[in-house]
Amino acid sequence: MAIEVRIPTILRSYTGGAKAVEGAGTTLAELLTDLDGQYNGLRGRLITDDGGLHRFVNIYVNDEDVRFTGSLETKVADGDSVTILPAVAGGAFGFAALAALGWTGGADVALRGQVLAAH
């Protein structure tokens, strides 16, 4: 058994178009490192140069926002479900956030705690 990670449209170029991938680790940081070994460059879109979670990205483990459960040190285990969503604010700031992630349209977007699927 592995940890399922749901990938937003904006990052699927790193996963060969896969909507969901599997990885391993005991913390979110280890999981992202494992995924980066399989899908080079993915971790760099989620983690800042300082080693923290990028502020334009929301990650949920079993529907719990990791910002409230230990961030990158959040524990994960086989059978867990991880969802990665770009965070979007309104106005020009929202477009800057999407541009920072390389968004060109058609992404699943988290807005005020709701997931909007724009296809």
Short mmCIF file of the C-alpha atoms (twelve columns), coordinates in Angstrom:
data_MODEL
# 
_entry.id   MODEL 
# 
loop_
_atom_site.group_PDB 
_atom_site.id 
_atom_site.type_symbol 
_atom_site.label_atom_id 
_atom_site.label_alt_id 
_atom_site.label_comp_id 
_atom_site.label_asym_id 
_atom_site.label_seq_id 
_atom_site.Cartn_x 
_atom_site.Cartn_y 
_atom_site.Cartn_z 
_atom_site.pdbx_PDB_model_num 
ATOM 1   C CA . MET A 1   0.000   0.000  0.000   1 
ATOM 2   C CA . ALA A 2   1.191   3.546  -0.691  1 
ATOM 3   C CA . ILE A 3   0.180   7.146  -0.116  1 
ATOM 4   C CA . GLU A 4   -2.024  8.557  -2.882  1 
ATOM 5   C CA . VAL A 5   -1.264  12.139 -3.893  1 
ATOM 6   C CA . ARG A 6   -3.801  14.046 -6.011  1 
ATOM 7   C CA . ILE A 7   -2.105  16.440 -8.398  1 
ATOM 8   C CA . PRO A 8   -3.751  19.657 -9.651  1 
ATOM 9   C CA . THR A 9   -3.838  20.314 -13.379 1 
ATOM 10  C CA . ILE A 10  -1.191  23.016 -13.062 1 
ATOM 11  C CA . LEU A 11  1.403   20.479 -11.832 1 
ATOM 12  C CA . ARG A 12  0.487   17.522 -14.036 1 
ATOM 13  C CA . SER A 13  3.216   18.392 -16.530 1 
ATOM 14  C CA . TYR A 14  5.595   17.036 -13.861 1 
ATOM 15  C CA . THR A 15  3.672   13.761 -13.528 1 
ATOM 16  C CA . GLY A 16  3.193   13.006 -17.202 1 
ATOM 17  C CA . GLY A 17  -0.420  14.133 -16.972 1 
ATOM 18  C CA . ALA A 18  -1.321  11.817 -14.072 1 
ATOM 19  C CA . LYS A 19  -4.118  13.131 -11.852 1 
ATOM 20  C CA . ALA A 20  -2.940  10.989 -8.939  1 
ATOM 21  C CA . VAL A 21  0.415   9.430  -8.104  1 
ATOM 22  C CA . GLU A 22  1.730   7.273  -5.288  1 
ATOM 23  C CA . GLY A 23  4.646   7.847  -2.971  1 
ATOM 24  C CA . ALA A 24  6.134   6.837  0.358   1 
ATOM 25  C CA . GLY A 25  7.422   8.499  3.514   1 
ATOM 26  C CA . THR A 26  6.612   8.991  7.170   1 
ATOM 27  C CA . THR A 27  6.290   12.794 6.956   1 
ATOM 28  C CA . LEU A 28  5.000   15.107 4.256   1 
ATOM 29  C CA . ALA A 29  8.587   16.284 3.658   1 
ATOM 30  C CA . GLU A 30  9.744   12.700 3.049   1 
ATOM 31  C CA . LEU A 31  6.777   12.049 0.771   1 
ATOM 32  C CA . LEU A 32  7.542   15.127 -1.333  1 
ATOM 33  C CA . THR A 33  11.204  14.097 -1.566  1 
ATOM 34  C CA . ASP A 34  10.127  10.625 -2.711  1 
ATOM 35  C CA . LEU A 35  7.788   12.118 -5.300  1 
ATOM 36  C CA . ASP A 36  10.530  14.438 -6.549  1 
ATOM 37  C CA . GLY A 37  12.683  11.364 -7.155  1 
ATOM 38  C CA . GLN A 38  9.927   9.995  -9.375  1 
ATOM 39  C CA . TYR A 39  8.772   13.313 -10.878 1 
ATOM 40  C CA . ASN A 40  11.754  15.647 -11.059 1 
ATOM 41  C CA . GLY A 41  10.960  19.278 -10.270 1 
ATOM 42  C CA . LEU A 42  7.640   18.693 -8.505  1 
ATOM 43  C CA . ARG A 43  9.003   19.425 -5.017  1 
ATOM 44  C CA . GLY A 44  10.499  22.715 -6.215  1 
ATOM 45  C CA . ARG A 45  7.016   23.981 -7.077  1 
ATOM 46  C CA . LEU A 46  5.767   23.270 -3.568  1 
ATOM 47  C CA . ILE A 47  8.704   24.156 -1.302  1 
ATOM 48  C CA . THR A 48  10.436  27.539 -1.011  1 
ATOM 49  C CA . ASP A 49  14.206  28.052 -1.190  1 
ATOM 50  C CA . ASP A 50  14.122  28.363 2.612   1 
ATOM 51  C CA . GLY A 51  12.613  24.877 2.915   1 
ATOM 52  C CA . GLY A 52  9.072   25.900 3.870   1 
ATOM 53  C CA . LEU A 53  5.765   25.235 2.183   1 
ATOM 54  C CA . HIS A 54  5.156   27.772 -0.575  1 
ATOM 55  C CA . ARG A 55  2.438   30.204 0.516   1 
ATOM 56  C CA . PHE A 56  0.582   29.804 -2.782  1 
ATOM 57  C CA . VAL A 57  0.082   26.073 -2.217  1 
ATOM 58  C CA . ASN A 58  -2.389  24.272 0.045   1 
ATOM 59  C CA . ILE A 59  -1.717  20.650 0.938   1 
ATOM 60  C CA . TYR A 60  -4.228  18.450 2.728   1 
ATOM 61  C CA . VAL A 61  -3.600  15.077 4.362   1 
ATOM 62  C CA . ASN A 62  -6.868  13.181 4.719   1 
ATOM 63  C CA . ASP A 63  -8.722  16.489 4.185   1 
ATOM 64  C CA . GLU A 64  -6.786  18.268 6.983   1 
ATOM 65  C CA . ASP A 65  -4.809  21.402 6.043   1 
ATOM 66  C CA . VAL A 66  -1.147  20.674 6.868   1 
ATOM 67  C CA . ARG A 67  -0.591  24.273 7.930   1 
ATOM 68  C CA . PHE A 68  -2.502  23.306 11.094  1 
ATOM 69  C CA . THR A 69  -1.081  19.796 11.558  1 
ATOM 70  C CA . GLY A 70  2.688   20.345 11.438  1 
ATOM 71  C CA . SER A 71  3.316   21.613 7.900   1 
ATOM 72  C CA . LEU A 72  6.083   19.558 6.290   1 
ATOM 73  C CA . GLU A 73  6.494   17.508 9.474   1 
ATOM 74  C CA . THR A 74  2.887   16.281 9.252   1 
ATOM 75  C CA . LYS A 75  2.888   12.501 9.674   1 
ATOM 76  C CA . VAL A 76  1.716   10.397 6.725   1 
ATOM 77  C CA . ALA A 77  1.207   6.643  6.396   1 
ATOM 78  C CA . ASP A 78  0.252   4.013  3.856   1 
ATOM 79  C CA . GLY A 79  -3.362  4.467  2.840   1 
ATOM 80  C CA . ASP A 80  -3.391  8.228  3.480   1 
ATOM 81  C CA . SER A 81  -4.684  10.599 0.838   1 
ATOM 82  C CA . VAL A 82  -2.796  13.826 0.079   1 
ATOM 83  C CA . THR A 83  -4.289  16.612 -2.025  1 
ATOM 84  C CA . ILE A 84  -2.234  19.454 -3.471  1 
ATOM 85  C CA . LEU A 85  -4.123  22.591 -4.494  1 
ATOM 86  C CA . PRO A 86  -2.912  25.993 -5.615  1 
ATOM 87  C CA . ALA A 87  -4.261  28.709 -3.315  1 
ATOM 88  C CA . VAL A 88  -5.857  31.677 -5.042  1 
ATOM 89  C CA . ALA A 89  -6.764  35.104 -3.741  1 
ATOM 90  C CA . GLY A 90  -8.869  37.596 -5.635  1 
ATOM 91  C CA . GLY A 91  -7.638  40.403 -7.847  1 
ATOM 92  C CA . ALA A 92  -4.106  40.916 -9.112  1 
ATOM 93  C CA . PHE A 93  -2.658  39.009 -6.150  1 
ATOM 94  C CA . GLY A 94  -4.517  35.899 -7.277  1 
ATOM 95  C CA . PHE A 95  -3.045  36.131 -10.751 1 
ATOM 96  C CA . ALA A 96  0.428   36.630 -9.275  1 
ATOM 97  C CA . ALA A 97  -0.038  33.486 -7.172  1 
ATOM 98  C CA . LEU A 98  -1.086  31.478 -10.192 1 
ATOM 99  C CA . ALA A 99  1.772   32.859 -12.269 1 
ATOM 100 C CA . ALA A 100 4.254   31.856 -9.545  1 
ATOM 101 C CA . LEU A 101 3.031   28.281 -9.914  1 
ATOM 102 C CA . GLY A 102 3.154   28.460 -13.702 1 
ATOM 103 C CA . TRP A 103 -0.621  28.339 -14.173 1 
ATOM 104 C CA . THR A 104 -1.873  28.809 -17.717 1 
ATOM 105 C CA . GLY A 105 -5.501  27.845 -17.156 1 
ATOM 106 C CA . GLY A 106 -7.568  24.770 -16.468 1 
ATOM 107 C CA . ALA A 107 -6.418  24.167 -12.885 1 
ATOM 108 C CA . ASP A 108 -8.253  22.931 -9.824  1 
ATOM 109 C CA . VAL A 109 -8.212  25.927 -7.514  1 
ATOM 110 C CA . ALA A 110 -8.823  26.333 -3.763  1 
ATOM 111 C CA . LEU A 111 -10.718 29.517 -2.987  1 
ATOM 112 C CA . ARG A 112 -11.848 30.265 0.569   1 
ATOM 113 C CA . GLY A 113 -11.751 26.594 1.492   1 
ATOM 114 C CA . GLN A 114 -13.759 25.387 -1.508  1 
ATOM 115 C CA . VAL A 115 -12.337 23.498 -4.432  1 
ATOM 116 C CA . LEU A 116 -13.309 24.909 -7.784  1 
ATOM 117 C CA . ALA A 117 -12.678 22.735 -10.804 1 
ATOM 118 C CA . ALA A 118 -12.085 24.843 -13.888 1 
ATOM 119 C CA . HIS A 119 -11.781 22.614 -16.930 1 
# 
